[in-house]
Amino acid sequence: MEEVQNEPLFAERAAGVDIARAGLVAAVRVPGKNGRRMQEVRSFPTTRRGLEELAGWLDSHGVTRVGMEPASD
């Protein structure tokens, strides 16, 4: 996880997912130390197994809100 600039909070633990035919790219933002935010970005394949991995990863970070956007491939 890397520390990122503070932005207005959408949710305490949120994620954004960019959806493309070739795969998914997801970013998770969670609380860090001293009121800062931490961010991690990962890629997942668009297979059943990849979606299950994404769901587990989001769950492991306690994500409660997800925004999704289709990519233009």
mmCIF file of the N, C-alpha and C atoms, coordinates in Angstrom:
data_MODEL
# 
_entry.id   MODEL 
# 
loop_
_atom_site.group_PDB 
_atom_site.id 
_atom_site.type_symbol 
_atom_site.label_atom_id 
_atom_site.label_alt_id 
_atom_site.label_comp_id 
_atom_site.label_asym_id 
_atom_site.label_entity_id 
_atom_site.label_seq_id 
_atom_site.pdbx_PDB_ins_code 
_atom_site.Cartn_x 
_atom_site.Cartn_y 
_atom_site.Cartn_z 
_atom_site.occupancy 
_atom_site.B_iso_or_equiv 
_atom_site.pdbx_formal_charge 
_atom_site.auth_seq_id 
_atom_site.auth_comp_id 
_atom_site.auth_asym_id 
_atom_site.auth_atom_id 
_atom_site.pdbx_PDB_model_num 
ATOM 1   N N  . MET A 1 1  ? 0.851   -1.180  0.000   1.00 0.00 ? 1  MET A N  1 
ATOM 2   C CA . MET A 1 1  ? 0.000   0.000   0.000   1.00 0.00 ? 1  MET A CA 1 
ATOM 3   C C  . MET A 1 1  ? 0.892   1.238   0.000   1.00 0.00 ? 1  MET A C  1 
ATOM 4   N N  . GLU A 1 2  ? 0.433   2.245   -0.683  1.00 0.00 ? 2  GLU A N  1 
ATOM 5   C CA . GLU A 1 2  ? 1.158   3.515   -0.702  1.00 0.00 ? 2  GLU A CA 1 
ATOM 6   C C  . GLU A 1 2  ? 0.247   4.609   -0.166  1.00 0.00 ? 2  GLU A C  1 
ATOM 7   N N  . GLU A 1 3  ? 0.852   5.619   0.445   1.00 0.00 ? 3  GLU A N  1 
ATOM 8   C CA . GLU A 1 3  ? 0.091   6.745   0.972   1.00 0.00 ? 3  GLU A CA 1 
ATOM 9   C C  . GLU A 1 3  ? -0.292  7.668   -0.179  1.00 0.00 ? 3  GLU A C  1 
ATOM 10  N N  . VAL A 1 4  ? -1.532  8.189   -0.140  1.00 0.00 ? 4  VAL A N  1 
ATOM 11  C CA . VAL A 1 4  ? -2.015  9.078   -1.199  1.00 0.00 ? 4  VAL A CA 1 
ATOM 12  C C  . VAL A 1 4  ? -2.569  10.355  -0.592  1.00 0.00 ? 4  VAL A C  1 
ATOM 13  N N  . GLN A 1 5  ? -2.772  11.364  -1.438  1.00 0.00 ? 5  GLN A N  1 
ATOM 14  C CA . GLN A 1 5  ? -3.321  12.645  -0.995  1.00 0.00 ? 5  GLN A CA 1 
ATOM 15  C C  . GLN A 1 5  ? -4.753  12.461  -0.504  1.00 0.00 ? 5  GLN A C  1 
ATOM 16  N N  . ASN A 1 6  ? -5.115  13.228  0.487   1.00 0.00 ? 6  ASN A N  1 
ATOM 17  C CA . ASN A 1 6  ? -6.491  13.195  0.973   1.00 0.00 ? 6  ASN A CA 1 
ATOM 18  C C  . ASN A 1 6  ? -7.427  13.818  -0.042  1.00 0.00 ? 6  ASN A C  1 
ATOM 19  N N  . GLU A 1 7  ? -8.571  13.200  -0.219  1.00 0.00 ? 7  GLU A N  1 
ATOM 20  C CA . GLU A 1 7  ? -9.630  13.701  -1.089  1.00 0.00 ? 7  GLU A CA 1 
ATOM 21  C C  . GLU A 1 7  ? -10.927 13.595  -0.307  1.00 0.00 ? 7  GLU A C  1 
ATOM 22  N N  . PRO A 1 8  ? -11.994 14.269  -0.758  1.00 0.00 ? 8  PRO A N  1 
ATOM 23  C CA . PRO A 1 8  ? -13.270 14.121  -0.063  1.00 0.00 ? 8  PRO A CA 1 
ATOM 24  C C  . PRO A 1 8  ? -13.670 12.643  -0.023  1.00 0.00 ? 8  PRO A C  1 
ATOM 25  N N  . LEU A 1 9  ? -14.132 12.177  1.143   1.00 0.00 ? 9  LEU A N  1 
ATOM 26  C CA . LEU A 1 9  ? -14.453 10.764  1.313   1.00 0.00 ? 9  LEU A CA 1 
ATOM 27  C C  . LEU A 1 9  ? -15.788 10.387  0.703   1.00 0.00 ? 9  LEU A C  1 
ATOM 28  N N  . PHE A 1 10 ? -15.771 9.374   -0.133  1.00 0.00 ? 10 PHE A N  1 
ATOM 29  C CA . PHE A 1 10 ? -16.977 8.751   -0.680  1.00 0.00 ? 10 PHE A CA 1 
ATOM 30  C C  . PHE A 1 10 ? -17.428 7.676   0.307   1.00 0.00 ? 10 PHE A C  1 
ATOM 31  N N  . ALA A 1 11 ? -16.467 6.979   0.844   1.00 0.00 ? 11 ALA A N  1 
ATOM 32  C CA . ALA A 1 11 ? -16.680 5.946   1.854   1.00 0.00 ? 11 ALA A CA 1 
ATOM 33  C C  . ALA A 1 11 ? -15.350 5.740   2.561   1.00 0.00 ? 11 ALA A C  1 
ATOM 34  N N  . GLU A 1 12 ? -15.392 5.257   3.775   1.00 0.00 ? 12 GLU A N  1 
ATOM 35  C CA . GLU A 1 12 ? -14.181 5.009   4.548   1.00 0.00 ? 12 GLU A CA 1 
ATOM 36  C C  . GLU A 1 12 ? -13.262 4.018   3.825   1.00 0.00 ? 12 GLU A C  1 
ATOM 37  N N  . ARG A 1 13 ? -13.860 2.973   3.264   1.00 0.00 ? 13 ARG A N  1 
ATOM 38  C CA . ARG A 1 13 ? -13.120 1.916   2.545   1.00 0.00 ? 13 ARG A CA 1 
ATOM 39  C C  . ARG A 1 13 ? -13.777 1.736   1.187   1.00 0.00 ? 13 ARG A C  1 
ATOM 40  N N  . ALA A 1 14 ? -13.148 2.281   0.151   1.00 0.00 ? 14 ALA A N  1 
ATOM 41  C CA . ALA A 1 14 ? -13.761 2.312   -1.178  1.00 0.00 ? 14 ALA A CA 1 
ATOM 42  C C  . ALA A 1 14 ? -12.805 1.747   -2.230  1.00 0.00 ? 14 ALA A C  1 
ATOM 43  N N  . ALA A 1 15 ? -13.396 1.376   -3.374  1.00 0.00 ? 15 ALA A N  1 
ATOM 44  C CA . ALA A 1 15 ? -12.599 0.867   -4.485  1.00 0.00 ? 15 ALA A CA 1 
ATOM 45  C C  . ALA A 1 15 ? -13.157 1.399   -5.795  1.00 0.00 ? 15 ALA A C  1 
ATOM 46  N N  . GLY A 1 16 ? -12.293 1.473   -6.787  1.00 0.00 ? 16 GLY A N  1 
ATOM 47  C CA . GLY A 1 16 ? -12.684 1.805   -8.146  1.00 0.00 ? 16 GLY A CA 1 
ATOM 48  C C  . GLY A 1 16 ? -12.198 0.696   -9.053  1.00 0.00 ? 16 GLY A C  1 
ATOM 49  N N  . VAL A 1 17 ? -13.036 0.283   -10.003 1.00 0.00 ? 17 VAL A N  1 
ATOM 50  C CA . VAL A 1 17 ? -12.674 -0.807  -10.910 1.00 0.00 ? 17 VAL A CA 1 
ATOM 51  C C  . VAL A 1 17 ? -12.827 -0.334  -12.346 1.00 0.00 ? 17 VAL A C  1 
ATOM 52  N N  . ASP A 1 18 ? -11.772 -0.474  -13.131 1.00 0.00 ? 18 ASP A N  1 
ATOM 53  C CA . ASP A 1 18 ? -11.783 -0.164  -14.558 1.00 0.00 ? 18 ASP A CA 1 
ATOM 54  C C  . ASP A 1 18 ? -11.967 -1.496  -15.283 1.00 0.00 ? 18 ASP A C  1 
ATOM 55  N N  . ILE A 1 19 ? -13.037 -1.612  -16.068 1.00 0.00 ? 19 ILE A N  1 
ATOM 56  C CA . ILE A 1 19 ? -13.406 -2.877  -16.697 1.00 0.00 ? 19 ILE A CA 1 
ATOM 57  C C  . ILE A 1 19 ? -13.044 -2.850  -18.178 1.00 0.00 ? 19 ILE A C  1 
ATOM 58  N N  . ALA A 1 20 ? -12.272 -3.842  -18.611 1.00 0.00 ? 20 ALA A N  1 
ATOM 59  C CA . ALA A 1 20 ? -11.906 -3.983  -20.023 1.00 0.00 ? 20 ALA A CA 1 
ATOM 60  C C  . ALA A 1 20 ? -12.015 -5.453  -20.415 1.00 0.00 ? 20 ALA A C  1 
ATOM 61  N N  . ARG A 1 21 ? -12.033 -5.709  -21.711 1.00 0.00 ? 21 ARG A N  1 
ATOM 62  C CA . ARG A 1 21 ? -12.086 -7.097  -22.184 1.00 0.00 ? 21 ARG A CA 1 
ATOM 63  C C  . ARG A 1 21 ? -10.881 -7.893  -21.711 1.00 0.00 ? 21 ARG A C  1 
ATOM 64  N N  . ALA A 1 22 ? -9.726  -7.270  -21.743 1.00 0.00 ? 22 ALA A N  1 
ATOM 65  C CA . ALA A 1 22 ? -8.478  -7.952  -21.405 1.00 0.00 ? 22 ALA A CA 1 
ATOM 66  C C  . ALA A 1 22 ? -8.302  -8.182  -19.911 1.00 0.00 ? 22 ALA A C  1 
ATOM 67  N N  . GLY A 1 23 ? -8.978  -7.411  -19.080 1.00 0.00 ? 23 GLY A N  1 
ATOM 68  C CA . GLY A 1 23 ? -8.822  -7.571  -17.645 1.00 0.00 ? 23 GLY A CA 1 
ATOM 69  C C  . GLY A 1 23 ? -9.418  -6.416  -16.863 1.00 0.00 ? 23 GLY A C  1 
ATOM 70  N N  . LEU A 1 24 ? -9.311  -6.510  -15.569 1.00 0.00 ? 24 LEU A N  1 
ATOM 71  C CA . LEU A 1 24 ? -9.816  -5.495  -14.640 1.00 0.00 ? 24 LEU A CA 1 
ATOM 72  C C  . LEU A 1 24 ? -8.642  -4.873  -13.906 1.00 0.00 ? 24 LEU A C  1 
ATOM 73  N N  . VAL A 1 25 ? -8.713  -3.579  -13.670 1.00 0.00 ? 25 VAL A N  1 
ATOM 74  C CA . VAL A 1 25 ? -7.731  -2.904  -12.821 1.00 0.00 ? 25 VAL A CA 1 
ATOM 75  C C  . VAL A 1 25 ? -8.528  -2.268  -11.690 1.00 0.00 ? 25 VAL A C  1 
ATOM 76  N N  . ALA A 1 26 ? -8.153  -2.592  -10.456 1.00 0.00 ? 26 ALA A N  1 
ATOM 77  C CA . ALA A 1 26 ? -8.892  -2.103  -9.298  1.00 0.00 ? 26 ALA A CA 1 
ATOM 78  C C  . ALA A 1 26 ? -7.958  -1.355  -8.359  1.00 0.00 ? 26 ALA A C  1 
ATOM 79  N N  . ALA A 1 27 ? -8.473  -0.283  -7.778  1.00 0.00 ? 27 ALA A N  1 
ATOM 80  C CA . ALA A 1 27 ? -7.744  0.494   -6.776  1.00 0.00 ? 27 ALA A CA 1 
ATOM 81  C C  . ALA A 1 27 ? -8.569  0.510   -5.506  1.00 0.00 ? 27 ALA A C  1 
ATOM 82  N N  . VAL A 1 28 ? -7.921  0.249   -4.377  1.00 0.00 ? 28 VAL A N  1 
ATOM 83  C CA . VAL A 1 28 ? -8.575  0.271   -3.070  1.00 0.00 ? 28 VAL A CA 1 
ATOM 84  C C  . VAL A 1 28 ? -7.985  1.414   -2.268  1.00 0.00 ? 28 VAL A C  1 
ATOM 85  N N  . ARG A 1 29 ? -8.838  2.182   -1.603  1.00 0.00 ? 29 ARG A N  1 
ATOM 86  C CA . ARG A 1 29 ? -8.376  3.231   -0.685  1.00 0.00 ? 29 ARG A CA 1 
ATOM 87  C C  . ARG A 1 29 ? -8.975  2.975   0.688   1.00 0.00 ? 29 ARG A C  1 
ATOM 88  N N  . VAL A 1 30 ? -8.097  2.939   1.679   1.00 0.00 ? 30 VAL A N  1 
ATOM 89  C CA . VAL A 1 30 ? -8.497  2.655   3.057   1.00 0.00 ? 30 VAL A CA 1 
ATOM 90  C C  . VAL A 1 30 ? -7.812  3.643   3.993   1.00 0.00 ? 30 VAL A C  1 
ATOM 91  N N  . PRO A 1 31 ? -8.296  3.750   5.238   1.00 0.00 ? 31 PRO A N  1 
ATOM 92  C CA . PRO A 1 31 ? -7.657  4.653   6.193   1.00 0.00 ? 31 PRO A CA 1 
ATOM 93  C C  . PRO A 1 31 ? -6.216  4.226   6.495   1.00 0.00 ? 31 PRO A C  1 
ATOM 94  N N  . GLY A 1 32 ? -5.360  5.216   6.661   1.00 0.00 ? 32 GLY A N  1 
ATOM 95  C CA . GLY A 1 32 ? -3.972  4.964   7.039   1.00 0.00 ? 32 GLY A CA 1 
ATOM 96  C C  . GLY A 1 32 ? -3.687  5.623   8.377   1.00 0.00 ? 32 GLY A C  1 
ATOM 97  N N  . LYS A 1 33 ? -2.433  5.872   8.642   1.00 0.00 ? 33 LYS A N  1 
ATOM 98  C CA . LYS A 1 33 ? -2.030  6.512   9.898   1.00 0.00 ? 33 LYS A CA 1 
ATOM 99  C C  . LYS A 1 33 ? -2.216  8.025   9.815   1.00 0.00 ? 33 LYS A C  1 
ATOM 100 N N  . ASN A 1 34 ? -2.444  8.644   10.963  1.00 0.00 ? 34 ASN A N  1 
ATOM 101 C CA . ASN A 1 34 ? -2.548  10.099  11.087  1.00 0.00 ? 34 ASN A CA 1 
ATOM 102 C C  . ASN A 1 34 ? -3.586  10.704  10.146  1.00 0.00 ? 34 ASN A C  1 
ATOM 103 N N  . GLY A 1 35 ? -4.681  9.989   9.904   1.00 0.00 ? 35 GLY A N  1 
ATOM 104 C CA . GLY A 1 35 ? -5.749  10.512  9.072   1.00 0.00 ? 35 GLY A CA 1 
ATOM 105 C C  . GLY A 1 35 ? -5.465  10.484  7.584   1.00 0.00 ? 35 GLY A C  1 
ATOM 106 N N  . ARG A 1 36 ? -4.344  9.910   7.195   1.00 0.00 ? 36 ARG A N  1 
ATOM 107 C CA . ARG A 1 36 ? -3.990  9.812   5.776   1.00 0.00 ? 36 ARG A CA 1 
ATOM 108 C C  . ARG A 1 36 ? -4.707  8.614   5.152   1.00 0.00 ? 36 ARG A C  1 
ATOM 109 N N  . ARG A 1 37 ? -4.703  8.542   3.825   1.00 0.00 ? 37 ARG A N  1 
ATOM 110 C CA . ARG A 1 37 ? -5.326  7.433   3.106   1.00 0.00 ? 37 ARG A CA 1 
ATOM 111 C C  . ARG A 1 37 ? -4.231  6.568   2.477   1.00 0.00 ? 37 ARG A C  1 
ATOM 112 N N  . MET A 1 38 ? -4.486  5.273   2.399   1.00 0.00 ? 38 MET A N  1 
ATOM 113 C CA . MET A 1 38 ? -3.567  4.334   1.761   1.00 0.00 ? 38 MET A CA 1 
ATOM 114 C C  . MET A 1 38 ? -4.254  3.778   0.521   1.00 0.00 ? 38 MET A C  1 
ATOM 115 N N  . GLN A 1 39 ? -3.474  3.524   -0.518  1.00 0.00 ? 39 GLN A N  1 
ATOM 116 C CA . GLN A 1 39 ? -4.024  3.033   -1.780  1.00 0.00 ? 39 GLN A CA 1 
ATOM 117 C C  . GLN A 1 39 ? -3.198  1.862   -2.297  1.00 0.00 ? 39 GLN A C  1 
ATOM 118 N N  . GLU A 1 40 ? -3.899  0.875   -2.860  1.00 0.00 ? 40 GLU A N  1 
ATOM 119 C CA . GLU A 1 40 ? -3.237  -0.254  -3.519  1.00 0.00 ? 40 GLU A CA 1 
ATOM 120 C C  . GLU A 1 40 ? -3.966  -0.507  -4.833  1.00 0.00 ? 40 GLU A C  1 
ATOM 121 N N  . VAL A 1 41 ? -3.212  -0.780  -5.904  1.00 0.00 ? 41 VAL A N  1 
ATOM 122 C CA . VAL A 1 41 ? -3.793  -1.050  -7.227  1.00 0.00 ? 41 VAL A CA 1 
ATOM 123 C C  . VAL A 1 41 ? -3.360  -2.448  -7.665  1.00 0.00 ? 41 VAL A C  1 
ATOM 124 N N  . ARG A 1 42 ? -4.338  -3.227  -8.151  1.00 0.00 ? 42 ARG A N  1 
ATOM 125 C CA . ARG A 1 42 ? -4.046  -4.584  -8.645  1.00 0.00 ? 42 ARG A CA 1 
ATOM 126 C C  . ARG A 1 42 ? -4.815  -4.848  -9.926  1.00 0.00 ? 42 ARG A C  1 
ATOM 127 N N  . SER A 1 43 ? -4.332  -5.784  -10.726 1.00 0.00 ? 43 SER A N  1 
ATOM 128 C CA . SER A 1 43 ? -5.005  -6.209  -11.955 1.00 0.00 ? 43 SER A CA 1 
ATOM 129 C C  . SER A 1 43 ? -5.514  -7.631  -11.784 1.00 0.00 ? 43 SER A C  1 
ATOM 130 N N  . PHE A 1 44 ? -6.643  -7.913  -12.440 1.00 0.00 ? 44 PHE A N  1 
ATOM 131 C CA . PHE A 1 44 ? -7.268  -9.230  -12.371 1.00 0.00 ? 44 PHE A CA 1 
ATOM 132 C C  . PHE A 1 44 ? -7.752  -9.617  -13.760 1.00 0.00 ? 44 PHE A C  1 
ATOM 133 N N  . PRO A 1 45 ? -7.702  -10.917 -14.089 1.00 0.00 ? 45 PRO A N  1 
ATOM 134 C CA . PRO A 1 45 ? -8.239  -11.354 -15.380 1.00 0.00 ? 45 PRO A CA 1 
ATOM 135 C C  . PRO A 1 45 ? -9.772  -11.357 -15.350 1.00 0.00 ? 45 PRO A C  1 
ATOM 136 N N  . THR A 1 46 ? -10.386 -11.304 -16.523 1.00 0.00 ? 46 THR A N  1 
ATOM 137 C CA . THR A 1 46 ? -11.851 -11.308 -16.601 1.00 0.00 ? 46 THR A CA 1 
ATOM 138 C C  . THR A 1 46 ? -12.363 -12.749 -16.737 1.00 0.00 ? 46 THR A C  1 
ATOM 139 N N  . THR A 1 47 ? -11.961 -13.582 -15.813 1.00 0.00 ? 47 THR A N  1 
ATOM 140 C CA . THR A 1 47 ? -12.416 -14.959 -15.727 1.00 0.00 ? 47 THR A CA 1 
ATOM 141 C C  . THR A 1 47 ? -13.169 -15.124 -14.412 1.00 0.00 ? 47 THR A C  1 
ATOM 142 N N  . ARG A 1 48 ? -13.869 -16.225 -14.281 1.00 0.00 ? 48 ARG A N  1 
ATOM 143 C CA . ARG A 1 48 ? -14.574 -16.472 -13.017 1.00 0.00 ? 48 ARG A CA 1 
ATOM 144 C C  . ARG A 1 48 ? -13.591 -16.453 -11.843 1.00 0.00 ? 48 ARG A C  1 
ATOM 145 N N  . ARG A 1 49 ? -12.465 -17.119 -12.035 1.00 0.00 ? 49 ARG A N  1 
ATOM 146 C CA . ARG A 1 49 ? -11.451 -17.153 -10.975 1.00 0.00 ? 49 ARG A CA 1 
ATOM 147 C C  . ARG A 1 49 ? -10.935 -15.746 -10.666 1.00 0.00 ? 49 ARG A C  1 
ATOM 148 N N  . GLY A 1 50 ? -10.711 -14.942 -11.716 1.00 0.00 ? 50 GLY A N  1 
ATOM 149 C CA . GLY A 1 50 ? -10.245 -13.571 -11.524 1.00 0.00 ? 50 GLY A CA 1 
ATOM 150 C C  . GLY A 1 50 ? -11.250 -12.736 -10.754 1.00 0.00 ? 50 GLY A C  1 
ATOM 151 N N  . LEU A 1 51 ? -12.539 -12.901 -11.079 1.00 0.00 ? 51 LEU A N  1 
ATOM 152 C CA . LEU A 1 51 ? -13.582 -12.159 -10.357 1.00 0.00 ? 51 LEU A CA 1 
ATOM 153 C C  . LEU A 1 51 ? -13.674 -12.601 -8.904  1.00 0.00 ? 51 LEU A C  1 
ATOM 154 N N  . GLU A 1 52 ? -13.479 -13.891 -8.658  1.00 0.00 ? 52 GLU A N  1 
ATOM 155 C CA . GLU A 1 52 ? -13.474 -14.385 -7.275  1.00 0.00 ? 52 GLU A CA 1 
ATOM 156 C C  . GLU A 1 52 ? -12.283 -13.830 -6.504  1.00 0.00 ? 52 GLU A C  1 
ATOM 157 N N  . GLU A 1 53 ? -11.122 -13.738 -7.171  1.00 0.00 ? 53 GLU A N  1 
ATOM 158 C CA . GLU A 1 53 ? -9.941  -13.139 -6.542  1.00 0.00 ? 53 GLU A CA 1 
ATOM 159 C C  . GLU A 1 53 ? -10.189 -11.664 -6.217  1.00 0.00 ? 53 GLU A C  1 
ATOM 160 N N  . LEU A 1 54 ? -10.797 -10.945 -7.161  1.00 0.00 ? 54 LEU A N  1 
ATOM 161 C CA . LEU A 1 54 ? -11.126 -9.533  -6.940  1.00 0.00 ? 54 LEU A CA 1 
ATOM 162 C C  . LEU A 1 54 ? -12.053 -9.396  -5.741  1.00 0.00 ? 54 LEU A C  1 
ATOM 163 N N  . ALA A 1 55 ? -13.102 -10.203 -5.689  1.00 0.00 ? 55 ALA A N  1 
ATOM 164 C CA . ALA A 1 55 ? -14.050 -10.141 -4.574  1.00 0.00 ? 55 ALA A CA 1 
ATOM 165 C C  . ALA A 1 55 ? -13.354 -10.419 -3.247  1.00 0.00 ? 55 ALA A C  1 
ATOM 166 N N  . GLY A 1 56 ? -12.490 -11.408 -3.207  1.00 0.00 ? 56 GLY A N  1 
ATOM 167 C CA . GLY A 1 56 ? -11.758 -11.727 -1.981  1.00 0.00 ? 56 GLY A CA 1 
ATOM 168 C C  . GLY A 1 56 ? -10.829 -10.607 -1.562  1.00 0.00 ? 56 GLY A C  1 
ATOM 169 N N  . TRP A 1 57 ? -10.171 -9.985  -2.544  1.00 0.00 ? 57 TRP A N  1 
ATOM 170 C CA . TRP A 1 57 ? -9.247  -8.882  -2.259  1.00 0.00 ? 57 TRP A CA 1 
ATOM 171 C C  . TRP A 1 57 ? -10.009 -7.694  -1.681  1.00 0.00 ? 57 TRP A C  1 
ATOM 172 N N  . LEU A 1 58 ? -11.157 -7.356  -2.306  1.00 0.00 ? 58 LEU A N  1 
ATOM 173 C CA . LEU A 1 58 ? -11.970 -6.251  -1.806  1.00 0.00 ? 58 LEU A CA 1 
ATOM 174 C C  . LEU A 1 58 ? -12.461 -6.552  -0.394  1.00 0.00 ? 58 LEU A C  1 
ATOM 175 N N  . ASP A 1 59 ? -12.901 -7.779  -0.172  1.00 0.00 ? 59 ASP A N  1 
ATOM 176 C CA . ASP A 1 59 ? -13.387 -8.190  1.146   1.00 0.00 ? 59 ASP A CA 1 
ATOM 177 C C  . ASP A 1 59 ? -12.269 -8.128  2.188   1.00 0.00 ? 59 ASP A C  1 
ATOM 178 N N  . SER A 1 60 ? -11.050 -8.525  1.802   1.00 0.00 ? 60 SER A N  1 
ATOM 179 C CA . SER A 1 60 ? -9.927  -8.517  2.749   1.00 0.00 ? 60 SER A CA 1 
ATOM 180 C C  . SER A 1 60 ? -9.580  -7.108  3.223   1.00 0.00 ? 60 SER A C  1 
ATOM 181 N N  . HIS A 1 61 ? -9.926  -6.098  2.423   1.00 0.00 ? 61 HIS A N  1 
ATOM 182 C CA . HIS A 1 61 ? -9.683  -4.699  2.797   1.00 0.00 ? 61 HIS A CA 1 
ATOM 183 C C  . HIS A 1 61 ? -10.924 -4.056  3.418   1.00 0.00 ? 61 HIS A C  1 
ATOM 184 N N  . GLY A 1 62 ? -11.997 -4.819  3.550   1.00 0.00 ? 62 GLY A N  1 
ATOM 185 C CA . GLY A 1 62 ? -13.215 -4.285  4.169   1.00 0.00 ? 62 GLY A CA 1 
ATOM 186 C C  . GLY A 1 62 ? -13.915 -3.243  3.318   1.00 0.00 ? 62 GLY A C  1 
ATOM 187 N N  . VAL A 1 63 ? -13.756 -3.326  1.992   1.00 0.00 ? 63 VAL A N  1 
ATOM 188 C CA . VAL A 1 63 ? -14.364 -2.351  1.081   1.00 0.00 ? 63 VAL A CA 1 
ATOM 189 C C  . VAL A 1 63 ? -15.885 -2.432  1.174   1.00 0.00 ? 63 VAL A C  1 
ATOM 190 N N  . THR A 1 64 ? -16.538 -1.261  1.306   1.00 0.00 ? 64 THR A N  1 
ATOM 191 C CA . THR A 1 64 ? -17.995 -1.206  1.413   1.00 0.00 ? 64 THR A CA 1 
ATOM 192 C C  . THR A 1 64 ? -18.651 -0.541  0.192   1.00 0.00 ? 64 THR A C  1 
ATOM 193 N N  . ARG A 1 65 ? -17.864 0.173   -0.618  1.00 0.00 ? 65 ARG A N  1 
ATOM 194 C CA . ARG A 1 65 ? -18.391 0.847   -1.813  1.00 0.00 ? 65 ARG A CA 1 
ATOM 195 C C  . ARG A 1 65 ? -17.434 0.638   -2.975  1.00 0.00 ? 65 ARG A C  1 
ATOM 196 N N  . VAL A 1 66 ? -18.015 0.364   -4.153  1.00 0.00 ? 66 VAL A N  1 
ATOM 197 C CA . VAL A 1 66 ? -17.203 0.176   -5.355  1.00 0.00 ? 66 VAL A CA 1 
ATOM 198 C C  . VAL A 1 66 ? -17.812 0.984   -6.496  1.00 0.00 ? 66 VAL A C  1 
ATOM 199 N N  . GLY A 1 67 ? -16.982 1.742   -7.186  1.00 0.00 ? 67 GLY A N  1 
ATOM 200 C CA . GLY A 1 67 ? -17.394 2.435   -8.404  1.00 0.00 ? 67 GLY A CA 1 
ATOM 201 C C  . GLY A 1 67 ? -16.751 1.703   -9.577  1.00 0.00 ? 67 GLY A C  1 
ATOM 202 N N  . MET A 1 68 ? -17.516 1.530   -10.666 1.00 0.00 ? 68 MET A N  1 
ATOM 203 C CA . MET A 1 68 ? -16.984 0.813   -11.827 1.00 0.00 ? 68 MET A CA 1 
ATOM 204 C C  . MET A 1 68 ? -17.111 1.678   -13.069 1.00 0.00 ? 68 MET A C  1 
ATOM 205 N N  . GLU A 1 69 ? -16.175 1.481   -14.002 1.00 0.00 ? 69 GLU A N  1 
ATOM 206 C CA . GLU A 1 69 ? -16.164 2.251   -15.237 1.00 0.00 ? 69 GLU A CA 1 
ATOM 207 C C  . GLU A 1 69 ? -15.641 1.368   -16.361 1.00 0.00 ? 69 GLU A C  1 
ATOM 208 N N  . PRO A 1 70 ? -16.314 1.349   -17.504 1.00 0.00 ? 70 PRO A N  1 
ATOM 209 C CA . PRO A 1 70 ? -15.786 0.566   -18.627 1.00 0.00 ? 70 PRO A CA 1 
ATOM 210 C C  . PRO A 1 70 ? -14.601 1.291   -19.264 1.00 0.00 ? 70 PRO A C  1 
ATOM 211 N N  . ALA A 1 71 ? -13.601 0.521   -19.635 1.00 0.00 ? 71 ALA A N  1 
ATOM 212 C CA . ALA A 1 71 ? -12.445 1.080   -20.337 1.00 0.00 ? 71 ALA A CA 1 
ATOM 213 C C  . ALA A 1 71 ? -12.722 1.067   -21.824 1.00 0.00 ? 71 ALA A C  1 
ATOM 214 N N  . SER A 1 72 ? -12.076 1.934   -22.544 1.00 0.00 ? 72 SER A N  1 
ATOM 215 C CA . SER A 1 72 ? -12.232 1.919   -24.000 1.00 0.00 ? 72 SER A CA 1 
ATOM 216 C C  . SER A 1 72 ? -11.058 1.176   -24.600 1.00 0.00 ? 72 SER A C  1 
ATOM 217 N N  . ASP A 1 73 ? -11.275 -0.110  -24.956 1.00 0.00 ? 73 ASP A N  1 
ATOM 218 C CA . ASP A 1 73 ? -10.174 -0.846  -25.578 1.00 0.00 ? 73 ASP A CA 1 
ATOM 219 C C  . ASP A 1 73 ? -10.253 -0.744  -27.048 1.00 0.00 ? 73 ASP A C  1 
# 
